[in-house]
Amino acid sequence: MKGWKKLSLRQKELCFFLLLVFFGGIKQFLVYNLPIMAVPKGIHDDWIMVHLADTLRNGQWLGEYNDLTLTKGMFFPLYLAVINFLHLSYLNVTALLYTVSCMIFVYALRPLVKKYRYSMLLYLALLWNPVSYSVQAFQRVYRNSISYIQVLLIFGGLLALWLRRKEPVKKQFLWLLTAAVGMVTFFYTREDAIWVEPFLIVFVLVYLGSMFLLWKKERAKEYAVKAALVLLPFFCIWGAGRLIARENYSHYNIRLTNELQKGGFAEMYKSMMAVKPEEDIPGVTMTREKVARMCDECPTLKKLEPYIRSSRLYWAGSEENEKDWEVRDGWVFWIFRTALEQAGYYTDGETVNQVCLQIRDELETAMDEGRLTRQATMPSTYMSPWRKGYLGDLFGALGKAIGYTATYDEMKTLVYLYSEPDENGGIPLFERMTGDKAVWYESDLIEMAGWYASYEGMDGVTLQAELPDGTVLATAEFTESDDIAAYLAGQGITAPGSEQCRFSLKLSVEDKPQIVYLKAYRNGEPLDSYELSDQVTRVESDTSCLNLDWYWDVPERHGLLAEINYKGEVLNGIRLIYHYTGAVVAAAGALAYVLLCVRMVKRRLAKVKDTDDRDLSVWLVLSALLASYFVLLGGISYSEISGWNAILYWYLSGAYPILIAFEALAVIFWLQDWKRNRSDGYNVVK
């Protein structure tokens, strides 16, 4: 301790930063080589994210236009595409970015948390947040894995601006950039980003009000500049939306960012939700009888009725009598999107948009004329209408959500995480786009793809996978490869027929380990032979070239799992610490917050001047975190009682860093306040 005190401020800052990096490095090591959770059968969620990333990576924007193309925010696919372009690992990059976001948040709060030990406590509590290495919110290739990163960037950036509002403008640019990155990426990742809007609105109003009071007091133009700059992240959101909408218009003839938020489909669906059903079925607003009545009153919707019926069978997922098939509100909108697709309206954005607007107009006319009964709807298009008895249910669900998040329930890290292959071979796409490996149920599967070119020409060339005894496992079928021909020509290589030299192979090799060879022949005569392994990516000679874009040997992966199983045990052990202490820590944080508020009120009543605005900043920071936590939980709880099973940690992934930050900061601020009052000889709470 004496040695620490002798260090200069710069040396202390360096040591503190190196400690942050050290603990971050330990976390990075523990998540390294974990398998991904690939869900290629999740067409509407996981698969569409990876598919859109693939099309972005290939320079095709979001690919062909259909009922799935514009239903999700496009940032997560872009994130995957960039990772793939840089040949990085999705899990490693995500873990690293979360560590960096934890660092940013800690440094953002340094004006209030000046003691290094308290800052380190905050950092460690955030760093080992169990959601950041859980199956569904980390290993799964889905957008929930970056929500907690974005949340820390948003809150860290904006709270840092508030705490440094009196500092020179040049010291605020990095925090403005941090907030802008967090806000833009968050709003174009999820459709339910609305839960952070109350915080953003209150923050802007408070910040602008503070700038106005400081300007009025000092008449310094700098405060006017700061007031203008704080709006920059919001303009970035607007600008990014304009760019995305322009690209969508260019490719799909529809000028919007997401069809579930704006446009004809969103307006049509809101009108559908406004039609009152005659049957009262919990969690179901689009009852079968209601849909039938809407079809009878709306000629355009009537044309979709056969497709609606067939789509309903899929989403109901019931093997019981057809009359009992009902779809809950959380999924029912997919029925209408699928129906529009099957009816052939997704030729371009304007076509399907006009059809949806026509249906909306017909529904509104039917309700205005009394042929259909109108009911009140919620502000959000996809929230189920309020029903009698919901208030008690909502508070019950909210209590459940609080207990669920405070105890980090259901989270787990899996090393033996098996991803089930689909009939389309979707897992290789997940692995290729993420740079990480999945664990397959099939233990004898080998998969590869790439290209082979014989410089003497491809006429009569065959390429086949063989075992050492000459057993032929599969023969490749060459496909179009104009890009390879152009590449070789650019290298000054003449290779006739290289316009068709790409291939992919999927093999089943029993009794592994066995060596597998890839052999090339011309009219039955040997040309080249390659012993395959993970290390073979490109083999070039004077007469030919083999390039493997990817190669996966599933049996070898199972051996790796045994070597890294201890990582799962360590991470799950840390999660258990959070689980068993979570309720106590949450109670301590809540109590500390209440005590701080009481002390602040008593200090105001005692006319103790808050000279440095510390009390105000402490209260604003904690209240912002707590209020945002409850806004998110409130929305999820409403979905739980009205539409679908929503109280799940992956949907709540953004709540965990907020909860941890609130708990840690509340306790830290109370300790600091208690020590300050003791040193000042004044404590308003006796």
N, C-alpha and C positions, 0 to 999 in steps of 0.2 A: 504493500500500500504506500509506503514511503517512497519507493522507487517511482510509482505512478505519479505522485504529487510533484516529483522533481522534473517530470517531463514538461516540455513546452506545450502550448495549446496545439500547435501544428503536429507535434509528435503524438499527442493524445488522439487527435482526429485520425491520423494515419493508423494507429493501433486499433482504434474503434472500427474503422473501415475494414481492416484486414481480418478482424474477428467476424464481422458480418460475412465477408467472403469465405472465411474458413467454415463457418456453420452452413453457409449456402452450398459449399463444395461437398460437405458430408451428405446433405440432402440430395444433391445431384448424383452422387455416387450410388446412393441407395435406390434411386428410381431408374438408373441406367440399366438397360437391357430388359426391363420389364416388358411383357408382351402387351400388344394393343388388344382391345376388344373390338373386333370387326363384326358388324351386323349387316351383311349385304342384303338380307331379307327385309331390312327396315327401309323399304323403298321411299316412304314419305319423310324419313328422318335421316338416318345415318347414310344410306346409299346415295340420296340426292345430294348431300353435302360433298361426298367424295367424287361423285360424277360431275358436279359443277366445277369442282377444283380441277378435274382432269381436262374439262373443256377450256377452262381459263388458261391452264398450263399450255394447251395446244393452240392458243391464240384464237379460240372460237367463241369468245365471250362466254355466255351461259349455255351454249349448245342449242339444240333444236327447241322450238317453242311447243310446250304442251301444258297440261294442267299442273305440273310440278315446278316448272321453270322459275316462276316468280312468286313462290309461296314462302320462301325463307330469305332472311337477310343474306346478302352476298359476301359479307366480310369473311366469315369463317372459311368458305371455299377459297377465297383469295388468300387467306392465311396459309391454308394447306398448299396452294399452288406455289406460293413464294418459297415455302419450306422445301417443296419438291424441286423447284428450280435451283435452289442453293445446295441441293443434295445433303440436306440436314435431316435430323430425326425429329419427328413431331413431338414425341414424349420429352426428349431432351430440351428442345427449344421451349416448349410450354412450361416445363419445370423451371428452366432458367429465367424466363420472363416473369414467372410468379415470384421468384426470389428477388429479381430486380424491382418488381412492383412493391414488395415488402420493404426493401431498402428505401425506395422513393417515399413511401408513406412515413417511414420512421424519420427521415430527414425533413419531410414536410412539417412534422409536429415538433421539431427540435426547439423552436422558440418557446414552446410550452413545456417540453420534456427535456430539460437541459442536462440533467444528470445522465452520465453514460450508462450507469447500471439500469436505470429505468428505461432508457431507449433500447438497451439490449433485451430487457424483459419483453418489451412490446414487440420487438423484431422476432424473437424466438417463438413467442406465442402465435404470431402470424405465420411464420415460416413453416411450422410443423402442423398447421391447420390440416386436419385429416382429409378434408374434401379435396385438397390439392394433390393427393396421391391415392384417391379412391378409384374403384373400378368404373363407376358410372360417370364420374365427373373429371376423370383424368385419363385412365386407360382407354376408355371408350372414345372412338373417333367421332366426336360430336361437339357442337358449339358450346355446350355447358362447361367445357374444359377451359374456356378463356374468360368466362363471366367474372370470376373472382379476381382475375388480373385487371380487367377493365374497371371494375368497381374501385379497386385500390388506386388506380390512376386517376379516376374522376374525383374521388374524395380527397386523395392526397394533393392533386394539383390545385383544386379550388380552396381547400382549407389552408394550403401553403400561401395562396394569394391573400387570403384574409389576414393571416398572422403576419404577413410581410407588407401589409397595405401602406405602411408609412415609409418603406424602403424605396430607393431609387427604382425607376422603371426598368432599367437594364437588368436588375436582379430578379425581375419577375417573368422574363421571357421564357425561361426554361419551364417554369411552373405553368404558364399559359399553354405552352406546347404540350406538356404532360396532360393537362386537362382536356385539351383539344383532341389528342390522340385517343384518350379514354372515351370521350363522349362520342366522337365520330364512329369509332369502331364498335362501340356498344350499341348505338342506335341503329346501325346497319348490320348487326348480328342477330338481334332478336326483335320480334314484333311486339313483345310485352315490356319494352324499355320504359314504358310510361311510369313505372314505379319510382324511378329516380327523378321524375319531373318536379314533384313537390319540393325536393331538396334544391334543385337547380333554380326554381322560381324564387324561393325564399332567399337563397344565397345571393342571387343577383339584386334583389330588392334591398337586402341588408347592406350589401357591398356598395351599391350605388348611393344609398342613403348615407353611409359613412363617408364616401368620397365628397358628397355634397356638403356635409357638415364640416369636414376638414377644409374644403375649398372656401366655404363661407367664413371660416375662422382665419385662415392664412392667406386666402386669395392667390394661391399658387396654381399655375396652369397645369402643373404636373398631375394634380388630382383629376382634372378633366381628361387628361390623356389616359390615366389609369381606368377611369370610368368607361372610356371608349374601348380600351384594350380588353377589358373583362368580357366584352361581348364577342370577342374574336372566336372562341370555341363554338359559340352558337352560330356564327356566320359560316364556320367550317362545316357544321352539320348541314346547313342549308346548301352550301356550295357542293358538298359531296353528293347530296341528294339530287341536285341538278345534273351533275355529271353522270350519275348512275341512270337517271331517268332518260337522259339524252342517248346513252348507249342502248338502253332498252327500246327506245323509239327507233333508233337506227336499225336494230336487229329484228324487232318484233312488232313495230308499228304501234306502240303504246307507250305514252310518256308518263311513267310512274316508276317507283322503286320496288313496290311490293303489292301484289294484287289482293292480299288479304287486308291491307290497311287502307288503300284508296282504290278508286276506279269502280267500274260497273259491278264487279262481283261483290265487293264490300257493301255497296249500296243495296244491291239485290238481297244480300243475306240479312242486312239490318231490317229491311222491309219484311222478310220472311219471319224473323224473330218477333216482329211486332204483331203478327197474326196470332190471336189467342186460340190455343187448342181447346177442344171440348173435353178431352180426357186429362186427368191430373195424374201424371206418372212422374215420380221423383227423378230428377236429372234428365228428363226428356222434354224438350220444347217442341221439337219437330216430330210429333207423333205421326203414326201411319195415317190416321184419319185426317189430321191437319194437312199433311202433304197431299192427300187425295182431294180434299176440298180446294186447296190452292190450285191444283192442276185443273179442276173443273171450272174454276173462275178465271183462269189465265191461259189463253190459247197457246202462247209461246211455251209456257211451262208444261202444258199438256203434251207437247211434242217430245219432251224429255222423260215423260213418265215411265216408259219401258226401261230406259237406262237407269233411272233413279231406283226402280225396283230391283234390278240386278245388282246394282252397286250396294244397295242396302243389305242384301244377303251377305256380302263379303264383310261389311263393317259390323253387322250385328254379331257375327261370330257365334251363332247359336245353332244347336242341332235339334232344338225343340220344334214344336208346331210353329208354322210360319206366322200364325196370327199373333204370336208372342214376340216376334222379332222387332225390337225397338233399339234405336241407336242413341247413346247418350250425347249430350251437347258438346262434349269435348272432341268428338270425332265426326259429328254429323255433317259438317260443312264439306268434308271430303266427298260425301255422296254426290253433292251437286257439281263439284268440280269434275269428278270422274264421269258423271253423266254428260256434262258439256263436252268433255273430251271424246267420249264414245259416240256422241251425236255428230262429231266432225266439225265443231265450231272453233277448235283451236288451230285454225289455219294461220291466223295472225291475231295480234292483240286487239286491233280495232274491231274485228268481226265478233269475237267473243264478248268484247266490252259492250257493243251495241245490243247484243242478244240479252245480256244481263240487265242493261238499262231498260230494255223493253219489258222484261219480266217485272222489274221494280215498278215501272209505271202501271202495269196491269194490276199488280198487287195493291198499290196505293189507291188506284181508282176503285177497286173492289172494296177496300176498307172505307173509303170516303162515302161510297154508295150504300154501305151497310150490308153488303153481301158476305163480307168477312168481318169479324169483330177485331178491333184494334186493342192491344194491350201496351202498357208502358214498357220501355226497354231500358237497358243500362247504358251508361256513356260509352263503354267499349262495345264494339259490334259483336264480339264473340262471347260476351258474358251473358249467362242465362238471365232472363227476367226475374225480378224479385218476387218471391212468393211469401204468403203468410206462414209464419213460423220460422222463417229463415234467421231472424235476429238471434234467437237462442242457439240455433244450430251453428251460426257464425262464431259466436263467442266460444262455443264448445270446440269447434275446429281450430280457432285461434289458440286456445289453450293447448290443444294437441300439438300444434305447429311449434309453439314455444318450447314445450318439453322435448319435442323431436329434435329441434336444432340445438338446444342447450346441452343435450347429452350426446350429440353426434351419432345418432342412432342409425343402424343398418350399414354404415360405411365399412368397407373392407378393401384391402389390397390383395389381388390374386396373382400368384405366379403361375399356377396351373389354371390358366384362364383359357378355356377352350372356346374357340369361335367355330360355329357350325357352317360348313361350306354350303353354298346354294347351287342350284343347277346351272347357273350362269358363270360359275367360277369367280364370284365377286371378291373373294378374299385377296387374291393377287392384286386387284386394283387398290384395295385398302393398303396393302403392304407397299406397293409401288409408290403411292402418293404420299405415304407417311414416312417412308424410310425405316419403319419399324416392322417387327415380326409378330405374327399372330401364332397361336398354337392350334393346330388343326386336329379334329377328331381322327381323321385318316392318318395312320402312322406310317404309311408306305408311299406317300405322295411326293413326287418331284415335279416341279413346274419351272419352265424357263421360257424366255422370249428374247428375240434379238434379230440379227441378220447375218447372212453368210454370202460372200461374193467371191467367185473364182474369176481372177483377172483375165483368164483365157476365154471367158464366156460362161453363161449359165445353161447353155443348151445341153440337155441330157444329164444335168446335175441333180442328184438326190442327196438328201441329208437325213440321217436316221440315228436314233439313240439305240445303243447296244450294250449288252452285258459282256464281261470278259470272254465268255464262252461263245460269243457270236450271236446270242439270242437277240433278235430285233424287238425292241420295246415299242417303238413308234417311228413313223416316217413323217417328216415335216412337209407341210404344204406351203409353198412359197406364195406370198401375197404382195400387193403393190408396194413399191418403195421408191417413188420418184425422187424423194429427198436424198436417199442414199446414192442414187445414180448421180445426182447433182453434186453431192459432197465428194464422191470419188473423182468426178470430172474436175472439180475445183482443185483436187490434189494432183492433177495431171495423170490420173490413172484411167485407162480405158478398160472397162469391164462390160462387154456386151451382155445384155439381159439383166443388168443389175437393177433395172426398173421393177423387178419382181424378185426380191431376195429376202424379204422379211419372213419370219416364221415364229410360231409358238408351239410348245409341246407340253403335254400333261401326262406324266408317267406314273404307273404303279409298280414299285420295285419291292418284291417280297424278300424276306431274309436279309434286310439291311444289317450291318453295313456291306454294301457291294459297290465296286467301282462301276461307274456308268460312263460310257464313252459316247461322244458325238462324232460320227464319221460321215465324210462326204465322198460320194462316188460320181464318176461320169460314165454312164452306160455300163455300170457294174464294175468299173475299174477304180481302185482306191485313189483318192486325191489327198485327203487330210484326215487326221484322227486327233481328237482332243479329249483328255481326261477331265471330266467336269467336277467342279467344286465351287464353293463360295468365293474363292480367290481368283477364279478365271472370269475375267470381264472382257478382255480383248486380246486376241492372238493374231498377229499379222506376219505374213511372210512375203517373199518376192512374188508369189503367185496367187495369194488369197488372203482373206481377212474374215475372222469370226468376231462378232461383237455381241455380247450378251447384255441386254438391258437389265434383265434380272434373272436370278437363279435361286430357287428355294428348295432346300432338302429338308422336308418335314421331320424325318426320323432324327436328324442331327439336333434339331431344336429341343426335342424331349430330353436329350442328355444335358443341354444347357440349363434347363429348368431346375434340375437337381442341384446344380452348382450355385444358382442364385436364390434358392428357396429361402435362405436365411434373411434375405432382404425383405421378403414379405413378412417374415416373423418379426423383424425389428420394426417395420412400419406399422404393422397391426398392433404391436405392443405399445407404440407411442399413441396410436389412436385410442387404445383402452384407457390410457391415462386421461385423455380428454373426456372419454365417455364417463368414467367413474367420478371425475372431479368437476364435470361440466355444470351440474346443477348447483353445486356449492359456489363455484366461481361466478355463475350467473347471478346468484343471490347476493354475493359480495359486491359485484358490480352495481346491481340495482340499489343496494343499501348505500354504497359509497356515493352514488348519484343523488339519492335523496338527501343524505347528510350534507353534501356540497351545496345543494339548492337551499337547504335550511340555513347553512352558514352564510351564504351569499345574501339571503333575505335579511338575516339579522344584522349583517354588516351594513346593509343599506339603511335599515331602521336606526342603527346606531350612528349613521352618517359617517362611516369609515370610507374615505374616498378611494375609489378604484383607479389609482393614478396611471397605471400602465394598461388599463382595460383587461387585466388578466382574468378577473371574474367573468366578464362578459365573454371573452374568448373561450374559456373553459366551458361555460354553459352552452354556448353556441355549438362548439365542436361535439360535445356529448349529446346534446339534444338533436343535432342533425343526424348523427349516427343512429340514435335510438328511434327517432321518428321514421327514418328510411327503412330500418329493420321492420318496424310494425306495418309500414305501408306495403312492403313486399309480402309479409306474412298474411296481411289482411286480404290481398288479392288472391294469394294461393289458397287461403282458407275458404274464400267464396267459391273458387273453382272446385274445391274439395266437396262442398255440400251441394253444388248445383250442376256440375258437369262431368267431372272425371276425378280419378284418384290422383290428386295433385301434391299432397304432402309427401314428397320424395326428395331426397337430398340433392339429386341432380337438378331438379327444378328450382331448388332453393340455394344453389351453389353460391350465388351472389350475396346471400344473407350471412354466410359464415364469417368472412373477413370483417364485415361490419360489426357482427356480434362480438367477435374476439377483440377488435379494436375498442369497442365501447367498454367491455369488461376490464380490459387491461388499463385503458386510460382513466376510467373512473376510479379504480383503485390507486393508480399512480397519482392522479390529481388530489385525491383525498389525503394520501400520505404526504405529498408536498405541502398541501394546505395545513395539515395538522402540524408539521414541523415548522412551517412559517409562523403559525400562530403561537407556537411554544417559544420560538426565538424572539418574537415580538412582545411576548408577555401578555398577549391578548387572545382569548379564545371565547368566541361568542356562544359556543355550545358547552355548557358546564356539565 
